[in-house]
Amino acid sequence: MWNLPNLITLFRIILIPVLVVMYFWPGPSRELIVASTFILASATDWLDGYLARKLNMTSRLGAFLDPVADKLIVASALVLLVSDRMILAGVYHVVPFVIAVTIIVGREIAISALREWMAEMGERGAVAVGNIGKFKTAMQMVAIALLLYGLPLFGLPTLRIGEIALYIAAALTLWSMVEYLRAAWPFLMEKG
């Protein structure tokens, strides 16, 4: 049960309170530490799945914990960003930023519920993660890391780039949700 991939997933969950505490830590290099913590958590998302497949250590616990850990770290980071007046003061328009965050979090809730319902119907495979979902996740991770860092990097305005990446991630989020709903639609329209 507690194989290496599952321990890595658990480590990602443990990083969430670390991320929150460091976000509010007033010390030097805070932005770098926070962004690095999020990047580490994002990297473990890929690593645990890779190791589970490579070492043939897939498990039901891992299949449950991995998406939960992913959604928790993303939602936690997005809540931090929306709650931060300095970040909101730095984005071009607050309302689109908050709408993008709401789309991302709302989609995760809706698709989690859809997957659970489809699993109860014995049709979980009909709503498997596709390439759009994978690209959406990658774009979210890049956007959030840039937003958490927020300081210019090599003269690049990471806050602005992160904001644009977040809007792209929100658009991909909607697109992937439509794909999930399209795949599930025949099952949703069946008589109970």
C-alpha positions in Angstrom: 0.0 0.0 0.0 2.7 2.5 0.9 4.9 1.9 -2.1 7.2 4.6 -3.5 4.7 6.2 -5.9 2.1 6.5 -3.1 4.6 8.0 -0.8 5.5 10.6 -3.4 1.8 11.4 -3.8 1.5 11.7 0.0 4.6 14.0 0.0 2.7 16.2 -2.6 -0.2 16.5 -0.1 2.2 17.3 2.7 3.6 20.1 0.6 0.2 21.9 0.6 0.5 23.3 4.2 4.2 24.1 3.5 3.1 26.1 0.4 0.5 28.0 2.4 2.9 28.8 5.3 5.7 29.9 3.0 3.2 32.0 1.0 2.6 34.2 4.1 6.2 34.0 5.3 7.7 37.5 5.3 11.3 36.3 4.9 13.7 36.9 2.0 13.4 34.9 -1.2 9.8 34.1 -0.3 8.6 34.2 -3.9 11.4 31.8 -5.0 10.6 29.4 -2.1 6.9 29.4 -2.8 7.2 28.9 -6.6 9.8 26.2 -6.0 7.5 24.4 -3.6 4.7 24.5 -6.1 7.1 23.3 -8.9 8.3 20.5 -6.7 4.7 19.4 -6.1 4.0 19.6 -9.8 7.0 17.5 -10.7 6.0 14.9 -8.2 2.6 14.7 -10.0 4.4 13.4 -13.1 7.0 11.3 -11.1 4.5 9.3 -9.1 2.6 8.2 -12.1 5.7 7.4 -14.1 7.1 5.3 -11.3 3.8 3.5 -10.7 3.7 2.4 -14.3 7.4 1.8 -14.7 7.8 -0.3 -11.5 4.4 -1.9 -11.9 3.3 -0.4 -8.5 -0.1 0.9 -9.5 -2.7 0.6 -6.7 -6.2 1.6 -5.9 -4.9 3.9 -3.2 -2.6 5.6 -5.7 -5.4 5.9 -8.2 -7.5 7.7 -5.6 -4.8 9.8 -4.0 -3.1 11.1 -7.1 -6.0 13.1 -8.6 -7.0 14.3 -5.1 -3.4 15.6 -4.5 -3.4 17.3 -7.9 -6.7 19.1 -7.2 -5.7 20.1 -3.7 -2.4 21.7 -4.6 -3.9 23.6 -7.6 -7.0 24.8 -5.6 -4.8 25.8 -2.7 -2.4 27.8 -4.9 -5.3 29.5 -6.7 -7.1 30.4 -3.4 -3.8 31.9 -2.2 -3.5 34.0 -5.4 -7.1 35.2 -5.4 -6.7 36.2 -1.7 -3.6 38.2 -2.3 -4.3 41.8 -2.8 -0.7 42.4 -4.1 -1.3 39.8 -6.9 -4.7 41.2 -7.7 -3.3 44.7 -7.8 -0.7 43.5 -10.3 -3.0 41.8 -12.8 -4.6 43.8 -15.6 -8.2 43.1 -14.6 -9.2 41.5 -11.4 -12.6 40.2 -12.6 -11.3 38.1 -15.5 -8.6 36.7 -13.2 -11.2 35.6 -10.6 -13.4 34.2 -13.3 -10.5 32.1 -14.7 -9.8 30.8 -11.2 -13.5 30.0 -10.7 -13.6 28.2 -14.0 -10.6 26.0 -13.1 -11.8 25.1 -9.6 -15.4 24.7 -10.8 -14.4 22.4 -13.6 -12.4 20.2 -11.2 -15.4 19.8 -8.9 -17.8 19.1 -11.8 -15.5 16.6 -13.5 -14.7 14.8 -10.2 -18.4 14.4 -9.7 -18.9 13.2 -13.3 -16.1 10.6 -12.9 -17.5 9.4 -9.7 -20.9 9.0 -11.2 -19.5 7.3 -14.3 -17.6 4.9 -12.1 -20.8 4.0 -10.3 -22.3 3.3 -13.8 -19.4 1.1 -14.6 -18.3 3.5 -17.4 -15.3 5.2 -15.9 -13.2 4.6 -19.0 -15.6 6.7 -21.0 -14.2 9.8 -19.2 -10.5 9.1 -19.3 -8.0 11.9 -19.3 -7.2 13.0 -22.8 -4.5 15.1 -24.4 -6.4 18.3 -23.9 -6.6 17.5 -20.2 -2.9 16.9 -20.0 -2.1 20.1 -21.8 -4.5 22.0 -19.6 -2.8 20.6 -16.5 0.6 21.6 -17.8 -0.6 25.1 -18.6 -2.1 25.4 -15.2 1.1 24.4 -13.5 3.2 26.8 -15.5 0.7 29.7 -14.9 0.5 29.1 -11.2 4.2 28.8 -10.8 4.8 32.1 -12.6 2.0 33.8 -10.6 3.4 32.5 -7.3 6.8 33.8 -8.3 5.5 37.1 -9.6 8.8 38.9 -9.8 10.5 39.8 -13.1 12.8 37.0 -14.2 15.5 37.8 -16.7 13.6 40.9 -17.5 10.4 39.0 -18.3 7.2 40.1 -16.5 6.3 36.7 -14.9 3.2 38.0 -13.4 1.8 39.1 -16.8 2.9 35.9 -18.5 1.4 33.9 -15.7 -1.9 35.8 -16.0 -2.0 35.1 -19.7 -1.1 31.5 -19.2 -3.9 31.3 -16.6 -6.4 32.6 -19.1 -5.2 30.0 -21.6 -5.5 27.3 -18.9 -9.1 28.4 -18.2 -10.0 28.2 -21.9 -8.4 24.7 -22.1 -10.3 23.8 -18.9 -13.6 24.7 -20.5 -12.6 22.8 -23.7 -11.6 19.7 -21.8 -14.8 19.9 -19.7 -16.9 20.0 -23.0 -14.9 16.9 -24.1 -15.7 15.1 -20.9 -19.4 16.0 -21.0 -19.6 15.0 -24.7 -18.2 11.6 -23.8 -20.6 11.2 -20.9 -23.6 12.7 -22.6 -25.1 9.4 -23.8 -25.0 8.0 -20.3 -26.4 11.2 -18.8 -29.4 11.1 -21.2 -30.3 7.4 -20.4 -33.4 7.0 -18.4 -32.8 6.1 -14.7 
